[in-house]
């Protein structure tokens, strides 16, 4: 299986220092640092990824 990583839509540009990449994996959703992809990735189940997104949305809305 070839993994297709995609930069987050919240990435500010090519020189953005805070960006992540996402990829659909058999086990769920892969998340990695786009500046250091060789360091590995975090894998979340779809439910865990949904929980993470909801938490992020709440943090953005409250700031």
N, C-alpha and C positions, 0 to 999 in steps of 0.2 A: 504494500500500500504506500503510495506516494503522499506525503503530507504537504498540503498547501497552506502555508502560513500567510496570514493577512494582517496588515497593520490596523490598529484600532482606528475607528472613524474620528476619535477625539485627538489623534495625533496632530500637532500643530505644524508640521512640515518636516522636511528632510533632516534638518539640524535640531529637531526637538530632542531635548535630553530626557524626557519622561514619556516614553511610548512603549507599548506592548504589542505583541502579535498574538493572534488567536488562530487555532486550527481545529477542525473537527477530527476527533480521534475515535477509534473503536471503543475506548473506555470512557469517552466523554468529550470534554473540551480542553485543549492544551493552551497554556498561557506561558509566554516567554518574553524576556527582555530583548527588544529588537536590536539593542546595541551590543548584546553579548549572547547570541543564539547558541554558541557552543557550550554555555554554562548549563544547559538543560532546560527543562520546562516543568511546570506544575500541571497536573492533570486533575480536573474536577469532573464529577458526575454532572449530568444536565441539571439535576436538582440543586447541587451545590453551586453551580455557575449561576443559576437563577437567583439563589439567595444572595450571592455576591453582588450581582447587578442591582438587586433591590436595595441592598445596603448602600452601595455607591450612590444610587439615585437619591436616597434619603439624606446622605451627607451633603450632596450638591444642593438639594433643595433647602437645607437648613443653614447653609452658609451665606 
